[in-house]
Amino acid sequence: MSSLGSLQIAARALRVNKLRSALTVLGIVVGVAAVVCMVSVGAGAQAEVSEKIRTLGANLLIVMPGAQNSGGARLESGTQVTLTEDDAAAIRGEVVDVQVAAPLLSRSMPLVAGNKNWMALVAGINTDYLVAREWQMASGRLFTSAEMDSAAKVAIVGAVIVEALFEGRARIGETFRIGNVPFTVIGVLDKKGLGAAGRSQDDIVFIPLSTAKSRVLGAVRGTSREALDFISIKVSDADDFRIENPADVLTARGATARILSILLIAVASVSLIVGGISIMNIMLVSVTERTREIGLRMAVGAKRRDIRWQFLIEALMLALLGGLVGALLGATAAVAIAWEAGWPILISPWAIILACGFAGFVGISFGLYPAHRAAQLDPIVALRFE
């Protein structure tokens, strides 16, 4: 008998018992859906983590002031006033392989533009900071050397500030106030999204560091005007500083997501195996129910390999049908989860192909025994079966 003939007989046999066939493939559907969903969600999560790391800046390290003692108690890290621009210059000039050493001084300040007001982080920087953070400009320009030296009242604003103060239509040359000091917008930053601490990185205003010291921030909590919040560099520094790498947190989260995906795929694989066992059980029942049919086919000339192929094809069709339905459901679930979580939607065609292929392998593996049992029936005994 031709393969096409066996395929038609198998399809007809499955249509006769539609409900039983549907229940049989349920395990395969669940397993494949789980595999496709978890692989796709995991890929989206990895892409989100990679994007978060990219927004922090490659190989970015943070040099922070140490902690000081007060009344015999050690205060929180960063309370000791030890970092200055001179330190940043020394790091940049004396430490090997330092690309940039960018100082930063910041404070939350009220912003006012027309009848709009907003509370945001105002940070005094030099242009090296944006280089360290790999922060691109959406429009406008960076600070010039003359503006840095003269403490000019110019600002580069983030996307959240544009929405809050200028209703999303900030133009170069717009004016607003930081506290009581008027500033002119010279640039708008590309969106960065949430940072490692969960705070929007776009809710910020950058001004020249010299301007922050002399015109806006002044003495912060009793510290000198020379004191910095931290210095962003790309190499380690002396032992009397504490150095943190924000990317380490996100890298750890990415590793956790990968491990979780592997565990969930392992669980989904168990569902596939359970589905395969279900296929084998139903195929054994089918062999018993169709014993007379098998005996009749063998009596009119069907070979044992034809009987074997017929039942193998039925098992394979059940598995592939479950695989296709599961892949569709898994992809739909992955899209829904990614949309809800705000992650990129990454559905890998290879994940679908591998999941369906594994489902087919399970169908063939668990269909071998019922097919072999059907092929070994004695045609005389089979014809007499009631």
C-alpha positions in Angstrom: 0.0 0.0 0.0 1.3 3.5 -0.8 2.1 6.1 1.8 -0.7 8.2 0.6 -3.2 5.4 1.0 -1.9 4.8 4.6 -2.2 8.5 5.3 -5.8 8.6 4.1 -6.8 5.5 6.2 -5.1 7.1 9.3 -6.9 10.4 8.8 -10.2 8.6 8.4 -9.6 6.6 11.5 -8.9 9.7 13.5 -12.0 11.5 12.2 -14.2 8.6 13.4 -13.3 9.3 17.0 -12.8 13.1 17.0 -13.3 13.6 20.8 -11.0 10.8 21.7 -8.4 12.1 19.3 -8.7 15.6 20.8 -8.3 14.4 24.3 -5.3 12.2 23.3 -3.3 15.2 21.9 -4.1 17.4 24.9 -0.8 16.5 26.6 1.1 17.3 23.5 -0.7 20.6 23.1 0.1 21.6 26.7 3.7 20.6 26.4 4.4 22.3 23.1 2.6 25.4 24.1 4.6 25.6 27.3 7.9 25.1 25.5 7.1 27.8 22.8 5.8 30.2 25.4 8.7 29.9 27.8 11.4 30.1 25.1 9.8 33.1 23.6 9.2 34.9 26.9 12.7 34.0 28.0 14.1 35.5 24.8 12.1 38.6 25.3 13.2 38.9 28.9 16.9 38.5 27.9 16.4 41.2 25.3 14.9 43.5 27.9 17.8 42.8 30.3 20.4 43.4 27.5 18.7 46.7 26.7 18.8 47.7 30.4 22.5 46.9 30.5 23.0 48.9 27.3 21.2 51.9 28.8 23.5 51.8 31.8 26.6 52.0 29.6 29.1 49.3 28.7 31.7 48.5 31.4 30.4 51.3 33.6 31.7 51.5 37.1 30.6 53.9 39.8 33.1 55.4 42.3 31.3 56.6 45.3 32.5 58.5 48.5 33.1 56.4 51.5 31.0 56.5 54.8 31.8 58.8 57.7 31.4 58.4 61.4 29.2 60.5 63.5 28.9 60.1 67.3 30.6 56.8 67.1 28.2 55.5 64.5 29.1 54.8 60.9 26.7 56.5 58.5 25.5 55.3 55.2 27.8 55.0 52.2 28.4 58.2 50.3 28.1 60.5 53.3 31.9 61.2 53.4 32.8 64.3 51.4 35.9 63.0 49.5 35.3 63.1 45.8 36.1 66.2 43.7 36.7 67.1 40.1 40.4 66.8 40.8 39.8 63.1 41.7 38.1 62.6 38.3 41.0 64.3 36.5 43.5 62.2 38.4 41.7 59.0 37.6 41.5 60.0 33.9 45.1 60.9 33.7 46.8 58.3 35.9 44.9 55.1 35.8 45.7 52.9 32.8 43.0 52.3 30.2 40.5 54.8 31.6 38.3 56.0 28.7 36.3 58.6 30.7 36.0 59.6 34.3 32.8 61.7 34.5 31.9 63.6 37.7 28.3 64.2 38.7 26.6 66.4 41.3 22.8 66.1 41.6 19.8 67.1 43.6 16.0 67.0 43.2 14.8 70.5 42.2 11.5 72.2 41.2 11.2 73.0 37.5 8.9 75.6 36.1 7.9 76.4 32.5 5.0 78.8 32.0 2.1 77.4 34.1 3.7 73.9 34.3 5.8 72.7 37.2 7.6 69.5 37.9 10.0 68.0 40.5 12.9 66.2 38.9 16.6 65.3 39.4 18.9 68.0 38.2 22.5 66.8 37.6 25.6 68.8 37.0 27.9 67.0 34.6 30.5 67.4 31.9 30.0 65.8 28.4 32.1 62.8 29.5 29.1 61.5 31.5 26.9 61.1 28.5 29.8 59.3 26.7 30.1 56.9 29.7 26.4 56.2 29.7 26.3 55.9 25.9 23.4 58.4 25.9 22.5 59.7 22.5 20.9 63.0 21.7 17.4 63.0 20.1 17.9 66.7 19.1 20.1 69.6 19.8 23.7 69.5 21.0 26.0 68.9 24.0 27.6 71.5 26.2 30.5 73.4 24.6 33.8 74.0 26.4 32.9 77.7 26.7 29.6 76.9 28.4 31.3 74.6 30.8 33.9 77.2 31.7 31.6 80.1 32.0 28.9 78.3 34.0 26.3 79.0 31.3 22.6 78.6 32.1 21.9 75.9 29.5 20.3 72.5 29.9 19.8 69.1 28.2 16.5 67.5 29.2 15.2 64.0 29.3 12.0 62.7 27.6 9.9 62.8 30.8 10.8 66.5 31.2 9.7 67.2 27.7 6.3 65.7 28.4 5.9 67.2 31.8 6.9 70.8 31.0 6.5 71.3 27.3 3.7 68.8 26.5 6.0 66.7 24.3 6.9 69.6 22.0 10.1 71.0 23.5 12.1 73.0 20.9 15.7 74.0 21.1 15.7 77.5 22.7 12.8 76.9 25.0 13.3 78.5 28.5 12.3 77.2 31.9 13.4 77.7 35.5 15.3 75.4 37.9 14.3 76.9 41.2 14.5 80.6 40.4 17.3 80.4 37.8 16.3 80.6 34.1 17.7 78.0 31.7 17.7 77.5 28.0 17.1 74.1 26.4 20.0 73.2 24.0 19.3 69.5 23.7 16.8 66.6 24.2 18.0 63.1 25.1 16.9 59.8 23.6 14.7 57.7 25.8 16.5 55.4 28.3 13.6 53.8 30.2 13.8 52.5 33.7 17.1 52.1 35.5 18.3 49.3 37.7 16.6 50.9 40.7 13.3 51.1 38.9 13.4 54.9 38.5 12.9 56.5 35.1 16.2 57.6 33.7 14.5 60.1 31.4 13.1 62.2 34.4 16.3 64.3 34.5 17.9 67.6 33.6 21.6 67.9 32.8 23.4 71.2 33.3 27.1 72.0 33.2 28.8 71.0 36.4 30.2 74.5 36.9 26.7 75.9 36.7 25.4 73.3 39.2 28.1 74.3 41.7 27.9 78.1 41.4 24.3 78.9 40.4 21.9 76.0 41.3 22.9 73.3 43.7 25.5 75.1 45.8 26.1 73.4 49.2 24.2 70.2 49.5 23.4 69.0 53.0 26.3 70.9 54.4 28.9 69.6 52.0 31.3 71.8 50.1 30.6 72.9 46.6 33.4 70.8 45.3 31.9 67.5 46.6 30.6 65.1 44.0 27.9 62.4 44.3 30.0 59.9 42.3 32.4 59.5 39.4 31.5 57.2 36.5 34.5 55.4 35.1 35.3 52.2 33.2 38.1 50.8 35.4 38.7 50.1 39.1 40.2 52.6 41.4 42.1 52.9 44.8 41.0 50.8 47.8 39.7 53.7 49.8 36.7 54.0 47.4 33.8 51.7 47.0 33.2 50.7 43.3 29.9 49.3 42.1 28.9 48.0 38.7 25.2 48.5 38.1 25.3 46.0 35.2 26.1 43.2 37.6 22.6 43.4 39.0 20.9 43.1 35.6 23.4 40.3 34.6 22.4 38.3 37.6 18.7 38.9 36.8 19.4 37.6 33.3 21.1 34.5 34.6 18.1 33.9 36.9 15.7 34.3 34.0 17.7 31.7 31.9 17.7 29.2 34.8 14.0 29.7 35.3 13.3 29.2 31.5 15.3 25.9 31.5 13.4 24.6 34.5 10.0 25.5 32.9 11.1 23.9 29.6 12.0 20.7 31.6 8.5 20.7 33.1 7.0 21.2 29.6 9.0 18.3 28.3 7.5 16.1 31.0 4.1 17.2 29.6 5.2 16.0 26.2 6.2 12.7 27.6 2.9 12.3 29.4 1.2 13.2 26.0 3.2 10.5 24.4 2.1 7.9 27.0 -1.5 9.0 26.3 -1.0 8.4 22.6 0.4 5.0 23.2 -2.5 4.0 25.5 -5.1 5.2 23.0 -3.3 3.5 20.1 -3.3 0.2 22.1 -7.1 0.6 22.6 -7.4 1.3 18.9 -5.5 -1.9 18.0 -7.9 -3.9 20.2 -11.0 -2.2 18.8 -9.9 -2.7 15.2 -8.6 -6.2 15.4 -11.1 -7.6 12.9 -10.3 -4.7 10.5 -6.6 -5.6 10.8 -7.3 -9.3 10.2 -9.5 -8.4 7.2 -6.9 -6.2 5.6 -4.2 -8.8 6.1 -6.5 -11.5 4.6 -7.0 -9.4 1.4 -3.2 -8.9 0.9 -2.0 -6.2 3.3 1.5 -6.8 4.5 2.6 -6.5 8.1 4.6 -3.4 7.3 1.5 -1.8 5.9 -0.3 -2.3 9.2 2.7 -1.0 11.1 3.0 2.1 9.0 -0.8 2.8 9.3 -0.6 2.9 13.1 2.7 4.8 13.1 1.2 7.4 10.8 -1.9 7.7 13.1 0.4 8.3 16.1 2.5 10.8 14.2 -0.6 12.7 12.9 -1.9 13.0 16.5 1.5 14.3 17.8 2.0 16.8 14.9 -1.6 18.0 15.3 -1.0 18.6 19.0 2.3 20.2 18.2 0.8 22.7 15.7 -2.1 23.6 18.0 0.3 23.9 21.0 2.7 26.1 19.0 -0.2 28.5 18.1 -1.4 28.7 21.7 2.2 29.1 23.0 2.9 31.9 20.6 -0.3 33.6 21.5 0.4 33.3 25.2 4.0 34.6 24.7 2.7 37.7 22.9 0.2 38.4 25.7 2.8 38.0 28.4 5.3 40.2 26.6 2.7 42.8 25.9 1.6 42.9 29.5 5.2 43.0 30.8 6.4 45.6 28.3 9.1 43.2 26.9 10.1 42.8 23.3 8.0 40.2 21.5 10.5 37.6 20.3 8.9 34.4 19.0 11.7 32.2 17.6 10.7 30.1 14.5 13.4 27.6 15.6 11.6 27.1 19.0 8.4 26.3 17.2 10.1 23.9 14.7 12.0 22.1 17.5 8.9 21.8 19.7 6.8 20.4 16.9 9.7 18.1 15.8 10.1 16.8 19.4 6.3 16.3 19.5 6.6 14.2 16.3 9.5 12.2 17.8 7.4 11.5 20.9 4.5 10.4 18.7 6.7 8.0 16.7 8.5 6.7 19.8 5.3 6.0 21.7 3.5 4.7 18.7 6.1 2.0 17.9 4.8 -0.5 20.3 1.1 -0.3 19.4 2.1 -0.4 15.7 4.3 -3.4 16.2 1.6 -5.2 18.2 -0.9 -4.6 15.5 1.4 -5.9 12.8 2.1 -9.1 14.8 -1.6 -10.1 14.9 -2.5 -13.5 13.4 -5.0 -12.8 10.6 -7.1 -15.9 11.4 -7.3 -15.1 15.1 -8.0 -11.4 14.3 -10.9 -12.3 12.0 -12.5 -14.4 14.7 -12.1 -11.6 17.3 -15.4 -10.4 18.7 
